[in-house]
Amino acid sequence: MRDLGRIKTIVVKVGTNLLSAKDGIDKAKIQDIADQVSALHKDGYNVLLVSSGAIGMGAKALNHKNAVKHIPLRQACASIGNPLLMTAYQEAFSKHGLLCGQVLITRNVLNNRTGYNNMRAAVSTLLQLGVVPIFNENDVVSTSECNNVFGDNDRMSAYVASKIDADVLVLLTDIDGVYTGNPKSDPNAVMLHEIAELTPEVFGYAKGAGTTFSTGGMKTKLLAAQIAQKGGCGTVIASGYEKDSLVRIIKGEEIGTYILPETRLAQRERWILNTPAAGTVMVDEGAAKALKSHKSLLPSGIKEVEGVFNDGDVIEVKDMDGNVILKAITSFNSSDLIQIKGHSSKEIETMIGDGHKVVFRPEDSAYQN
């Protein structure tokens, strides 16, 4: 038996391939997922679903046969497919007397501290009410041009798992785990039942892209596991076609590949690490040494400021060799930092008036390694 530790909260990601059928939605598979989630819910677990399939469902409803790459068409397919997908889940969960609620998010929701806290509070309320939250990326408004996309639901599920303090992330797919090669073409390929460290060698095993309507592949699943791992959340990659695989995984059966978690960081620290930096500051040798000793950053130690950002944004801090030291929440906007960089705290009062004396404190920072 596999020891997953003491589990309370589970995030389950269901891939597009599992839910697809010739007529659009495989309602039998959705019912199967709902049956298993309901069984875990009855046993006292908090279960959150991340479900792919909206774009594929919309494309099939439009009788569109090819991959959906054009952004406006993806948005249109998502708009059509989301209600179809949620209706199927609602019907499936209703057979167990459960309600489900849709949570559409973009990367910006998790990157913005206020938006993230609001989302977290809403999800907590849904769980307290006994409702199953079903997450999906808001593809109707998400565009790469706005830099607010996750890229795939594998990684989105990992961010969700990390930021709501989940104990385990289960990625249900159409393959039964991580292999050392392609088992369809390599007779020597061996499945890895447990992975302690996601090394370049492990990532080298993952090749190939997703299918026509999905955006994932094994590489995105390993990237997702890496995000979850740093959040202290273990990940299981397993086949959703295996009978009762989800329930059996949570009960400890060695199904699929288990990527072990690292020591869980504080929630605020994880949020900082998982939020893209809005800008960069480069610091001198003395400031770099102080930061590595977990000290505050004073404006006097800043040599360069790059990017446009506001106070409260996450920034990246580098030494003069370009090495990233940490990420942190800045107390100043980029314009003020450019003005006061290299100046003492006493000079800052004259230049921009009373206010913060430090750029950030240790409790508002997170180290990259």
Stockholm file with secondary structure:
# STOCKHOLM 1.0

chainA/1-369         MRDLGRIKTIVVKVGTNLLSAKDGIDKAKIQDIADQVSALHKDGYNVLLVSSGAIGMGAKALNHKNAVKHIPLRQACASIGNPLLMTAYQEAFSKHGLLCGQVLITRNVLNNRTGYNNMRAAVSTLLQLGVVPIFNENDVVSTSECNNVFGDNDRMSAYVASKIDADVLVLLTDIDGVYTGNPKSDPNAVMLHEIAELTPEVFGYAKGAGTTFSTGGMKTKLLAAQIAQKGGCGTVIASGYEKDSLVRIIKGEEIGTYILPETRLAQRERWILNTPAAGTVMVDEGAAKALKSHKSLLPSGIKEVEGVFNDGDVIEVKDMDGNVILKAITSFNSSDLIQIKGHSSKEIETMIGDGHKVVFRPEDSAYQN
#=GR chainA/1-369 SS CCCCCSCCEEEEEECHHHHEETTEECHHHHHHHHHHHHHHHHTTCEEEEEECCHHHHHHHHTTCCSCCCSHHHHHHHHHHHHHHHHHHHHHHHHTTTCCEEEEEECHHHHHSHHHHHHHHHHHHHHHHTTCEEEEEECTTTCCGGGTCCCSSHHHHHHHHHHHTTCSEEEEEESSCSEESSCTTTCTTCCEESEESSCCHHHHHTCCCCCCSSCCCCHHHHHHHHHHHHHTTCEEEEEETTSTTHHHHHHTTCCCSEEECCCCCCCHHHHHHHHSCCSEEEEECHHHHHHHHTTCCBCGGGEEEEESCCCTTCEEEEECTTSCEEEEEECSSCHHHHHHHTTCCHHHHHHHHCSSCSSSBCGGGEEECC
#=GC SS_cons         CCCCCSCCEEEEEECHHHHEETTEECHHHHHHHHHHHHHHHHTTCEEEEEECCHHHHHHHHTTCCSCCCSHHHHHHHHHHHHHHHHHHHHHHHHTTTCCEEEEEECHHHHHSHHHHHHHHHHHHHHHHTTCEEEEEECTTTCCGGGTCCCSSHHHHHHHHHHHTTCSEEEEEESSCSEESSCTTTCTTCCEESEESSCCHHHHHTCCCCCCSSCCCCHHHHHHHHHHHHHTTCEEEEEETTSTTHHHHHHTTCCCSEEECCCCCCCHHHHHHHHSCCSEEEEECHHHHHHHHTTCCBCGGGEEEEESCCCTTCEEEEECTTSCEEEEEECSSCHHHHHHHTTCCHHHHHHHHCSSCSSSBCGGGEEECC
//
